[in-house]
Amino acid sequence: MAVEILLPQTTPTAQRDRVTRWFAHDGDPVREGEPLFALESGNNTIAAPASGVLKINASSDASYEVGTVLGYID
């Protein structure tokens, strides 16, 4: 079953954030806990929530609302 990759709320008042970089490419295998993508706010790096194959739905250098599904790991 696929695990959703959600844009997290990194500060109490954050409503949006920008994905600045994906560390893996669409179709790459990833491991739970390894760095998956970076956010503009506070230079946060977000870890993979599960292990599997990455499916990216969101481009880098774009802004998204907190809770947006950025991709899946299956």
Residue pairs with C-beta under 8 A, 6 or more apart in sequence:
1 74
2 52
2 55
2 72
2 73
2 74
3 49
3 50
3 52
3 72
3 73
3 74
4 69
4 71
4 72
5 36
5 48
5 49
5 69
5 70
5 71
5 72
5 73
6 67
6 68
6 69
6 70
7 17
7 19
7 39
7 58
7 64
7 65
7 66
7 67
7 68
7 70
8 46
8 66
9 66
9 67
10 17
10 39
10 41
10 42
10 44
11 41
11 42
14 41
14 66
15 65
15 66
16 63
16 64
16 65
16 66
17 39
17 40
17 41
17 63
17 64
17 66
18 39
18 40
18 41
18 61
18 62
18 63
18 64
19 37
19 38
19 39
19 40
19 58
19 59
19 60
19 61
19 62
19 64
19 70
20 37
20 38
20 39
20 40
20 60
20 61
21 37
21 38
21 60
22 36
22 37
22 56
22 60
23 34
23 35
23 36
23 37
23 38
24 30
24 36
24 54
25 54
25 56
26 54
26 55
26 56
26 71
27 53
27 54
27 55
28 53
28 54
29 51
29 52
29 53
29 54
30 36
30 48
30 51
30 52
30 53
30 54
30 73
31 48
31 51
32 47
32 48
32 49
32 50
32 51
33 47
33 48
34 47
34 48
35 45
35 46
35 47
35 48
36 46
36 47
36 48
36 54
37 45
37 46
37 60
37 70
38 44
38 45
38 46
39 45
39 46
48 54
48 73
49 73
50 73
51 73
52 73
52 74
53 73
53 74
54 71
54 72
54 73
55 71
55 72
55 73
55 74
56 70
56 71
57 69
57 70
57 71
57 72
58 64
58 68
58 70
58 71
64 70
